[in-house]
């Protein structure tokens, strides 16, 4: 994981530095000449840019900049924000992850909770009207873009529609005055629409993969042998077929996690959730390299962690799999 993460950060670092936009120019503001009654001359503007670049080592060669950055990361130091110098990114990122990670974990749990039985049911009822209807339904869900679905959920369930659910933030403006359980209930109530928006695409995709895996397994010889022994169909499916069909779905965990983190950028913006997604969006808009690199590195680390969890889960599901 470590050399892979280093390689990912190197590629990200180069791409971000080569992207259009200059944080130094944004920090210095627009040029306003003294003749026009402004506050700074062209020379003052250039001096402000040079001072900013020197402060954050942006005037150094890219390789040198990367060396400074990777040495800081080795100490778990992501630096400070460009436009809020007194804010440490490590602390801010930790606070944002406390919002993003629980939402993503709940979404993953719900995705698998819905997808596994739906995929199994669809495979068992293969080529029936139920299977066709389920297939059409999940493909329609999977085809819906996140930003459109989020806006529709706001219009339908928000104040402009049925007014059933809150649509902004993760807690009420008076949440500080709530008791413990009232506060938890308020957060859960606010999280319903964002979690639904994060979940629907994942469970639609996973259910199709579960269906394909089950269809492949139930056609194998050991399943026919189990049926020939007179075992109940429920036992054949849930005990013999399911365990082998789970392996491809477990593999997808490594890809579902970063998709949810990436998708949270859109969901966070729509529902104004102060998580890592919104933080990454703010960093991109401001061309704050430190924020972008910190959020991208955290996302890459969680992706690699997803692969690690998948590898461990392989051995649990199928003891024949071992790692030397």
N, C-alpha and C positions, 0 to 999 in steps of 0.2 A: 504493500500500500504506500509506503513512504516514497520510493523512487517514482511511482506513478503519480503521486500527488505533486511531487516536485516538477515533473514534466508538465502536468496540467497547469500549474501556476506559471511556469515559464511561458507557455503559449498564451495564456490569458494576459500576462503582463505585457507581452509584445503587442498583442492585438489592441489592448486598451490604450497603450501609449501611441499607437499609430492611428487610432480613431480620430475623426474630426473633432475640433473643440479644444480650447486652451483654458484650463482653470485659472491660470495667472491673469489672462485678459478679463475673465469674468470677475475675478476678485478686484482688479483695478478699476472696473467700471468703464463706461463710455468716455471717450476723449471729449473734454470741454475746455476750449481755449480761453485764455484770459481776456482776449479781445471780445469774445462773445459773452462775457460776464460770467463764465463758468468758474469752477473751483480749482481746476488744475490745468497746467500747460502740457504740451506734448512731452516735454522733458520729465515732468513729474509723473506722467503716465508710464513712460518707459522705465523710470526708476522704480516705480511701484511693481511693475511686472518683473524686473530683474531681482528685486528684493524677495518677492514671493517665490520665484524659481530657486533662488539660492537657499531660502529657508527650508524648502522641501526637496532639495537636491534635484530639481527638475532640469537643471542646467548641466548635469553630468551625463556621460554616455549611458545608453540603455543598460548595458551589461553591468556597469557600476551601480546604477539605480537598483537593478534587480538584486545585486549582491547585498546592498544595504537592506532591501526589503526582506529577503529570505533570511538574513541573519536576525532581523527583528521578529519574524514569524517563529523562528526556532526558540525564541524566548517568550512566545505567545503574546507578542506586542504588535498590534495592528496600527499603532500610531494614533494621531489625533485627526479629527475632521479638518478639512481645509478652511471651511467657512465658520466653524465653531471651534476654534483652537483649544478651548478649555474642555472639550468633550473627548474622552478617550473612546475610540471605536470598540475596543474590547468590552468595555462596560455597556455601551449602547447596544452592541450586537448581542451580548448575553441577555439583555433585557428583551430585545426583539425576538430572540430564539425561544424565550419562555412563552411567547404567544404563538409563533409559527409551528414549533415542533408538536405541541399538544394537538393543534388543529389538524396537522398532517397525520399524526398517529391515529386520531379518531377517524379521519377519512379513510386511511388504509384499513383499519379494523372493520369499518362498515362496508368498504368495498369487498373485502374477502368474505365477510359475513353474508352479504347478499349474493356475490358472484358464485361462490362454491355450490350452494344448493341449487341456484338457478341453472348453472351449467350442467350439473348432474341431472336435474330434472329434464332439461332440454335434451340431453343425450339419451336418457332412458326412453323418452317419448319421441325419438327420432322419426322425422318424416310425417309427424302428425300435425293437425291444425294448431295444437298448443305449441309445438316446436317452431312452426313457421311464424306464428304470432309473436312468440318470444324473440325470435331472430329479428323480425322487423322492428320490434320495440327497442331492443338494445342497439341496433344499428342507427336508428333515429336519434337515440340519446347520444351515441358516440359522435355523430356528425354535427351536433350542436356546438358552436363555438362558445367558449367560457364567457367571454365578455357579453355576448348576446343573452345567454342564459341568466347571467347575473342581473342584467338590466331588467329582463322580464320578471324575475323573481321579485325585484324591488317594486316594479309597477303593479304586480298582482297582489303581493302580500304586505306591501308597505302602506304608508298613509294615503297614497294616491289610489289604492285599490281596496282590498279587503281590510286593511289596517289590523292584521293579525300579529305581525312580527316586526320588531325593530330592524332597521336596515343599515344603520351607521354605527361604527365602533363595536366594541365588545362589552360595553357596560353603559348604564345610564349616567347622565350628568350628575346625579345626586348619589351615585354608588358609594361614595366615601361615607355616607351617613347610614348605610345599610348594615345590618348584622351579618354574621358570617354566612349563614345559610341563605339569607335573602340575596347576598352578593353573588354566591355561587349560582343560584337560580337565575339571577339576572344575566350573568355571563353566558350560561347555557342557552338562555332564550335568545340572546344576541347572536350566538354562534350557529343557530339552526340554519339560516340561509347560506352563510359562507361555507359551512361544512357540506351542505347539500350541493353547492356549486362545485366544490372540490371532489365530491364523491362520484357523481353520476357518470362521468366519462371513464373513470377507472374501473368501476364495477361492470360497466357495459363491455369494456375491453377484456377484463379478466374472465367474465362469464363465457365469452366466446372461446377463449383459450382453454377454459376448464371443459367445455363441451367437446372441443377437438381432442383434448387429451383423453377424456373418457371414451370417446368413440374409438380411438386407436387401441386402448387397452382392452375394451370388452370384446374386440375381435380376435384376441390372441388365444393361443391354445390353452393356457392355464385357466382362463375364465371358462372355456368350454368344458374343461375337466372338472372344475368346481361345480358347474351346473349338472354334469353327468353324475356326480356323487349324490345328487339330490339335495344340495344345499338350497336354502330359501333364497329367492332373488335379492332380497334386502341384504342378506349376509354376503352374497357374491359381489354386489355393487359396493357396499360400504366398507367391507373388510378386505376384499381381495383387489377390486378394481381401483378404488379411490386412492389407496396408498401409492400406487404406481402412477396414477394420473396426476397426482399432486406435484410431481417433480418439475414439469414445465412451468406450472403456475408459481411455484416457489422461485424459480429463476427470474420471473418477472418482477419480484419484489425489488430487486436492485434497480429496475427501471421505473417502477411506479413511484418510489420515494422521491427521486429528483424531479420527476414530472410534476408531482404535487408541490414541491418547493418552487419550481419555475412557474407553475400555474398560480401559485399564491401571489405572485407579483400583480397579476391582473385582478384576482379576487380581492387582494388587499386594497388596491386602488379603488375598485368599485364600492366596496363596503367600508372603506376608510379604517382598515384594521392596522394598528401600529406594529406589524410584524416585520420579518426580514424581507418579505417581498416589497413592501412599501419603502423600506430603508434602501433597498437596492435601486428602486425606481428613483428615489430622491437623489441618490449618488450619481446615477446616470445623467439626470437632468442637470445637475450642478457640475458635472465632469470632475467629481471628487474621486480621484484614483484610489485613495485609501479605502473609501467605503466600498467601491465596486470590487476591488481586489479581496477585501475581507468577506463580503457576502458571496462572491464567486468561489472563494477558497472553502468557505463553510459548506456551500452546496456540493462542491466536489468531494469534500471529506465525507459528507453524508451519503453520497453516491457510492463511494468505495466501501463505506460501512454497510450499505445495503448489500453489496456483493459478498462481504464477509458473512453477514447474517444468512444469506442464501446458501453459501458453502456449508455453514454449520448445520443449517436445516436439512440439507441433502442427507447428511449422515444420520440425522435423527429419523427422517422419513424412510430411508432405505439403508439399513445397516451394511449392505454390500459395498456401499461407497465409502472409501477411506482415502485419507491424504497422507502421503509419506513425507 
